[in-house]
Amino acid sequence: MSGITALLQQAVELRLLRSLDVQFALLLADDTQPARLLAAACLSAEAGEGHVCLPLSQLSREGLFNGRHPELAQAIWLAAGEPQDWTQVMAGWPALINSNSNSNSNSNSNSNSNSSEQAAPIVLSDGRLYLHRLWHNEGQVAHFFQAQSATQQFASETVRDVLDDLFGTEPDDWQKIAAAVALTQKTAVISGGPGTGKTTTVAKLLAALIRLSQGALRIQLAAPTGKAAARLTESLGKALQKLPVSDTERQRFPAEATTLHRLLGAQPETQRLRYHAGNLLHLDVLVVDEASMVDLGMMANLIAALPPQARVIFLGDRDQLASVEAGAVLGDICRCAEAGYSVARAAQLSALTGCQVEGHDDASAPAVRDAICLLRKSYRFDANSGIGKLAAAVNAGEPKAVDAAFNAGFSDISRQPLNDGEAYQAMLTEIAAGYRPFLHLVSQRAQPAEILDAFGRYQLLCALREGPFGVQGLNQRIEQKLMQMQLIRRPQGGSRWYQGRPVMVTRNDSALGLFNGDIGITLFDDEGLLKVFFPLPDGSIKAVQPSRLPAHDTAWAMTVHKSQGSEFDHTALVMPAQFLPVLTRELIYTAITRARKQLTLYSDEGVFRRAVQLRTQRRSGLLDRLSGESF
């Protein structure tokens, strides 16, 4: 091993790159092509961090490793030959397609250009490097949302009457406007923070669609995780009870939500899906909740499987964390709403709702802006809610407003220092107390449904996976503390299994009906055997033998990413003692908005303040491709 390869291996040892990144690069180049080797390794690393593409402007001495380990970055840059013109460096590289088409043809995944048909792992498009799969997926998504023209399927007078009946006639009702957007658009995106009434909106929207449509509608509800699907089923059921609909209309509502993996028919131990472009889904209306969690690949798979007549409504909070995998699709699309509605669209929505909707003339604005509605009013958090004030302050990136929220004496938020061993132990004691009511029910052999419900009232969230402030370290320490307090019993014979152990599935297993993110509780069944009990989206409970479970983790603590799609009465957030780039505004906002009634923060004030000021950036070309000319 010599030259730049040895230096890249040093980057792997320092965790600046993954071994996978270097191996990928070595498949496409070698030490005789040092600049190409560097570009391929960096592109792979960017995809691993959730970016869809790597702008060539980022391939610089200063941009390497985001400024970390500058001496190694300097050595690697010198070994790469200090490239100045990356386009020239990559000219004639068999591993790369140079797509010189404009944003319009790039957006069209069905383009017949030679570049799209060539087999090569890397694509250079509009000054960005892509893995071919991500370039293709981004094109599919851009084309889908860009090509959705408004469809006036129902008579305007009838739509207005139905909306007035379901929503009333308030002059500034953004829920009503959102429903009007979805009724007059084949694809709609509705984004709003906690308590803005996304579920209420979609319940009334479905009621309107059922009332306006002739004949039966095949309606499907879906979410990225089992927990999110179960919550959608529950919240939509509650919202439905309050609606002024007939028994006949009520029966036409879907009974339960499913996961996207179940919807698409994910096959065990493979990447294959039962439903795809060659075998379309059987539905007329699809509602996808927690759309911020849907990564670029899953969105492309979903789009490919939709039948031509399908009406799709995406719900989510654009300010939450993006998906773990590549892309921030909901966030990118919702940025198009910053241009406001077109003048014609604003006039249409005003006429349908009776609300005053402003329009803006901007020929350069993407057409998808007319398919988006941002909900503006929170019905959950009032002026006396610290959680609401804190979430707004964090979302705005204002540390002073954050401090003001904590210092205002709100009873529903608290901040505990975490700057020494004594504070750490005090935190563990408080966490154990948070789980005590749940464990009391376990010891009393209460019904699984009651126990599962109790576990969902308190949850510890972490920013990291490893270390004393991460999921792995805290799960071990919480178990030890619970054993010390005799709230759980030490397992026999070195087993990890004990009564009350919460577990989270980390790998899909469609044969068992369990998917990544599903949470179960270990309990004795009627025969005295330990089983893991999982709540299913339809409200039933499934018991599985521990030995049959797919890959899983203990879930006393979970990452903020894994908590998306869930809500807890009391949410606790632990942040590391030192600032790390993973600590961002979006991560904190997502954690805060998991709390219904109570939030406890364990963190150093300085670390928290820096995190509030740091925004997550997911590099992609989706916004530019959405801004291309209409098809």
N, C-alpha and C positions, 0 to 999 in steps of 0.2 A: 504493500500500500504506500502510495507516495503522493506528492503534490496536493492538489485541492481535496482529493478524497480523504486524506488523512486529517486535513483541517475540518472537513465536514463531520468526520467522526468525533473530533473534539467537541463540536457543537452538539452532537448527540449526547455525549457524556455530560455536558452542562445543561441538558434538557432544553436547548434552544431549537433543536430539531428532533424529530423522531427517527428511529432506525428505519422505519418504513419510508420516510421521505428520501433518505439517502439511497436505499435499495431501488426505489422507483426511478430516481435520477440515473443510477448506474445501468438500468435497463435501456435508457435512451441515449446516453452519452458516456464518455470516459475522461480520463485525465488529459487526453489530447484535445478535448473540447471543454475546457474548464468553465467558460461562461455559460454554455448550454447546460452543463452539469449543475451549476449553481441555480440557474433559472428553474430547472425542473424540480430541484429539491425545495426551493422556496415556494413554488406553486403548490406542491403537495402539502407543505406545512400550512400554507394559507387555507387550503381546503379543510385540513384537520382542525383548524381554529374556527371554522364556520363561515369563512369567506367564500363567495362564489367564484371570484376571479382575483387576479393579481395585476393591478395596473403597472405598466412598465415604469411609470414614474416612481414606484415604490422600490424598484430594483436599483438601489443606489447604495453607496457606502454608508450614508447616514441612515437609510431605511432598513438595513440588515438588522434583524433581531430586535427591531423597535428601540434601538439605541443601547441595548444591553450588551455587555462585554465588547466595548468598542475596539479593543486591541485585537481580539480574534476576528471581528468583522473586518478590520483593516487588513489583516493578513489574508483572509479569504478573498477580499476584493482585489488585492494585488495578485493573488494566485490565479484569479479569474481573468487577469489581463486588463483590469480597470476599464471594462466595456463602456463606451460612450454612446454607440448607436445600436440599440438592441434589435431593431428591425434587420439591420445588416448582419448581426451576429446569427440570427435565426434563419436567414435566407438559405434555402436549399436543405434545411434540416428535415430528414424524412419523418421524424416524430411529430412534426408540427404542420397544421393547416393554417395558411395565411388567408384569412377571410377579409377581402377588401371590399365586400359589399357594404351598402349603407345600413343604417339602423332598421329600416323597414324590412329588408330581406333577411337581416339577421334575426329579426323578431319572428319571422315565419319559419316555424320548424318544418314546414312542408316544402320549403324552397327546394328547387331542383338544381341549384347551383352545384358545380363540381366540388366546391369546397365542403359542402355538407355531406356529400356521398363518400368522400375519401375516408379511408380507415387510418386514423392517426390519433394518438392519445391526447394531444395538446392542440388547442385552437388559439390563434392570435386574431382578435377582433376588436377594432376600434381602440387600439392602444391597450388592450387588456389580454392577459393570458388566462385561458380556461382549461380545465380538464374537459375533454370532449363531452362527457356525460352531462356535466353541469352546464356547459354552453347550450347543449341541445335542450335540456330541461328548462333553462331560462327562456329560450326561444318559444317553447310550447306555452309556458305560462304567460309571457308577454302577448303572444298572438291571441290566446284565449280571452284575456281581459280587454285587449285593445279592440277586438272584433265584435264585442257585445254591443250592438246597437239597441237603442231603446225600442221596446215593442209595446204598443198600446192595444193589448188584447181585449181589454174590457172598456165599456162605455164610460166616459169621464163622469157623467152625472151619477151613474150607479156606483162607481168607485168612491166618489165624494160622500154619497149617502151612507155607504158601508163604513167608511172611515169615521164619519161623524157619529155613527151609532156605537162603534167600538171604542173610540178615543175621546169623544166629546168634542167641544168646540173652543177649547182654549186657544188664544191667539199665538202662543209661542211654544208649541208642543213638538219637540224634536223626535220623540218616539213616533208620533203621527207622520212626520216628514219621512222618517226612516222607512216606515211601512209603505208610504207612497212611492218612495224610490224603488223598493223591491217589487211592488205591484206593476210598475211600468218599465222594468228592466229585467232582462233575462238573468243577469248575474248582478248581485248587489253585495256590498261590503258595509257592515254596520259595526262601528268601533265605539267603545265607551269604557270609562273606568268603572271601578266597583260601585254598585248601587245605582247606576244610570238606567237600569231597567231593560237590559238587553233581552232577558228571557221574557219579560212581560211584553216587550215589543214583538218578539217573534211569535208568542202565543196569539196575540191579536192579529198579526200578519197572517198566520196560518188560518185563523178563523175567517179572515177576509177572503183569502184564496178559496177556501172551501165554499163560502157563501157565493162567490162570484163565478166559480167554475161549474160547467155543466158536466155531470157525470162524476165518477169516482176519481180521486187523485191518489196516486201512489206516493206517499210522503215518507221520507227517511230522515232520521235524526242521527248525527254522528259527531264524535269528538276524538281527539288524538289518543286519549288514555281511557282505561276503564273507569277510573275515578271521576274523570270529567264527564264521561257518558252517564254514569249513575247520577251525578249531580244535575245534569241537564234533564234527565228523566224525572227526577224528584221536583226540581224547580218549575219545570213546564207543567207538571201535574198540578202543582199548587196554583200556578197562574191560571190554568184552565178552569179551576173551580170557581174563580171569581168573574169569569167572562159571561156576558149576556148571550149565550148560545143555546140552541135547542138541543134536546137529547140526541136527535139524529145527527146534528153537526158535531156534537161532542164525540160520538162514536167513530167519526171519520178521522179523528186525530190519531197520530201514531202513539202506541202504548209505551214505547221505550226507545231509548237511544242506544246506539252501538258504537264500537270503536271503528276508526277508519280501517284498521287492519282486518277486522271482522267483515266490514262492509265490502272491502275489495277481495276478500277470500285469500288472505295470506296463507301460503303453504308451509307446513312445518319444515324446518332445517333448510329452506331454500329462499331465494329472492323472488320466486314466482308468485303471481297473483292469479286468482281464478277469473277476475274481471279486468279487462283491458280493452284496447282498441278493437280487438277481434272478438270480444265477448262483452258487450256493454251491460251496464247495470240496468235493472228493471225498476225505474223510478221516474216520477214526474217532477217532484220537488225534493231538494236536498238542503238540509240545514246543517252547517258545520260550525260547532261551537269551539271556543278556545283556538281560533284560527292562528293566533300568534305562534302557537306551538307546531304548526304544520311546516315542515321544512320543504325546500325546493323540490327534492325528489319525490316526496309523498304528494305534493301538490300536482306535479306533472303526471304521476300515476293516476290520481283522482280525475284530473281533467280528461285524460285519454279514455277513461272508462265511462264517461258521461254520455248518455244518449242525446241526440240533437235537440229534443224537445225539453230537456231538463231545465228547470229553473233552480238556481243555486243561490243560497244566502249564506255568506260567511260572517260569523260573529266573533268578536274578540276585542282585546284591549291593545292598541298599537304601541302603548308605552311599556308593556311588559317585556320581559326577556324574550329574545328570539329563540327559535328551536335550537336544540343541541347540535343537530346536523346543519349542513350548509344552507345559508340563506336567511333572510328576514322578510319573507314574502308579504305578510300583512303590513309591516311597517313601511316597506317600499311603496306598496300600492296606496296606502293612506297618505303618503306624502303628496300624492297627486291632488288630494283634497285641499291643499293649501292654496290652490288657484281659485277655489270657490266654484260654484255652479256656473254653467254657461247661462246667458241671458234667457234663451229659449227654455232651458231646463228649469230655471228658477221660476219663470212664469207658469210653467206646467204644474210644478209642485205647489205653488201658491194657490192656483185655481183648485187643485184637488184637496188641499188641506185647510184652506182658509187662513193659513199662517203667512206671514210676510217673509218670503225667501228672497234674498238678494242674489243678483246675477252679475257676472263680470265678463266683459269682452276680452278674450285673450286667445288669439288664434294659435299660439304656440302651446297652450295648455293641453295635456293629454285628455283624450275623450273619456277615459275611465273616471275622471273627476265627477261626472254626472251619475255614476253608479255607486257613489260612496256617501254615507251619512255618518257624521261624528256626533254622538249623543253628548250633551253638554251639562246636564243637570243630574246630581246625585240625590237619590231618594233615601239612601241608607244613612248617610252621614250628615248631621245637621251642624249648627254653629257650636254645639257643645261636644262635638266629636273630635277628640285628639287624633284618632286614626285618619279621619278625613283631612284635617289640617296638615298632618305630617306627610301624608301621601302627596298632597298638592305641593307642599314645599319641596319635597324630594324631587318630584317630577319637574318642577321648575328649575332645579339645580341651584337653590338659594340656601346656603348654609345658615345665614342669619335667621331666615324664616323657620328653618329646622330647629335651631336653638330656641326660638321664641315659642314654638309648639311644645317642646319639652318643658320649658320654664313656665308655661301658662297654668299649670296645675290641673291638667286634664286627668281624669281618673282612669281612662282606658289606655294610656300609654305610659311606659316607664323606661328609664335608661339606667343600666347598672354598669359600673366600671369593670373592666376586665384587664387589670394591669399587674397582677401578681398572683402567686399561688393561692393565697387566702381567698381572693376574689373568685378564682376558678373553682375552688372547693365549695364556696357559698353558692355559686351558680349550679353546680351539680346537685346540691341539696334542694334548691328551688325547682329544678327540672324533675327530680324524683317526686317532689310534692305535686307537681303538675300531673304526673301519671298515676298518682295514688287512687283517685276515684275510679279510674278504669281498672286498675289492678284489684281493687276491692271487689268489684263485680266479678272479676275472674275467679277470685278466691271463693266467692259465694256461689259459684257454678251457675251464674245467670245465663239466660238464653243468648246464643251467639249473636242474634240481631241486636240485642241490647248492649252487649259488650263491644261490638263493632261500632255502634253509634257512639258509645262513650269514648272509644279511642280517637274518634274524629274531632273531639272537643279540644284537645290540646296537642300541639305538635312543635317539636324543636326543628328548626331549619338551620342549615350551614351553607356557607359560601364555597367551602372546599370539600374534597373527598378524603384527603390524607392529613395526618398530623393531629396534634392534640385539640385543634379547633375545627377539625374536619369530621366527616361522617364516621369514618372507621375508628378514629381515636375516641370520639365521644360515645359511640355505641358501646365500646368496650368499657369505658369509665362509668357510663350510666348503668350498665349491667352490674358492675361491681358495687356501685352505690345502692342499687335496688336490693342486691343480696345482703349488703350490710344492714339495710333497714328492714330486712326480712319481708320485703314485698314480693320478691320472687325467690324460688328455691334453686339452689345450685344443681345443675343437671348431673345425672349419674354417669359414671364411666367415661368422662370426657366428652359426652355428647353436647352439641350446641343447642339441642331442643329442650325446651322447658315450657310449662304452662304459662301463657301470657306473652310469649315471644311474638312481636310483630315482625313480619317479613314483607319485603317488596320484591316482586318479580322483576328481573332485569333483562329477560329475553322472552320473546314471543313464543307461545306454544299453542297453536290453534287447535291441536288435537285435544288438549285439556280445556281449551277456552280461556286461557290465561295469557295476559299480554303485559309487555313492559310498562311498569308503573302501577300495576294492580297490587293492592295491599291486603294481606290476610293476617289473622291472629291465630296462634297455636293454642288449641284447647283440647280437653278430653271429650271424646264423643260418648254416646250412650253406652258403649261397650268398654269404656275406660281406656281407649287407645288415643294417643296424640294425633290429631289431625290439624290441618291448617284451613281455617274457614274464611272464604272470600265472598264479599258481597258482589252480586252480578247486576248489570244495568237494569234488569227487569224486576229488581227487588228481592229475588231469591238468593239463597246462600249455598255455596258449593264447598264441600269438605274434601280435601285432598291429602293423601298420605305424604309426609315430608319427603320420603324417598323418591316420589314421583314428580316433585316440583322441578321446573326448569331453574336456570341460574337465578339466584336471589340474594338479597342482603337483609341483615337485621335493620329494622326501621324505627328504632327509638329516635334517631336523628336521620334526616334526609336532606339532600341538597335543595336549594331553592328551585333549581331547574325541575327536579322531580315533583315538587309541590304544585307546579302549575296545573290548573284545572281543579284544584282542591281549595276548600275553605275550612277554617277551624275557628271555634269560638275564641280560643286563646292561642296565639302564635308567638313563639319565642325565636329570636334570631341571634345566632352567635357569629361574631366576626373575628378574624385572626388578630393577633396582637400587633402585627406589622402590616403595612399597606402592600397589597399585591394588585397587579393589573386586572385580575378577575373581579375585583371589587368595583362595581360600577353603579351608576344611578339606576339603571334598569333592574339590576339584581335586587337592590334595596327596595325599590318601588314594588316589585313583584312580591317580595317577602311581606311587606307591610300590608298589601292588599289581599293577602291570604287570611288576615284577621277579621273576624266578624265583630267581636266585642272587646278583645283585650290584646295588646301587643307589648311584649317585653323585649328590649334590646340589650344585649350584652356586648359591649364594644368600648374600645378607647375612643374618646371624642375626636381626636385628631384623625384617626383612621377613618372614622365614619364621615367626617367632614370632607376628606379627600375623595372618598368614594362617591359622595353626592355630586361632586363637581366633574366626575369622569363619565363621559357618555360611551356606551357601547357602539362600535362601528363595525358593520358588516358590509364589506365591499362587494358590490355587485353591479351589473349593468342594466338591471331590470327597469329602473326609473327612466333611463335614457331610451331603452327599447320600447317602453310604454309611450314615450313622447314622440315616437315616429309617426309617419303618416298612416292614416286609417286604411284598412284593406278594402 
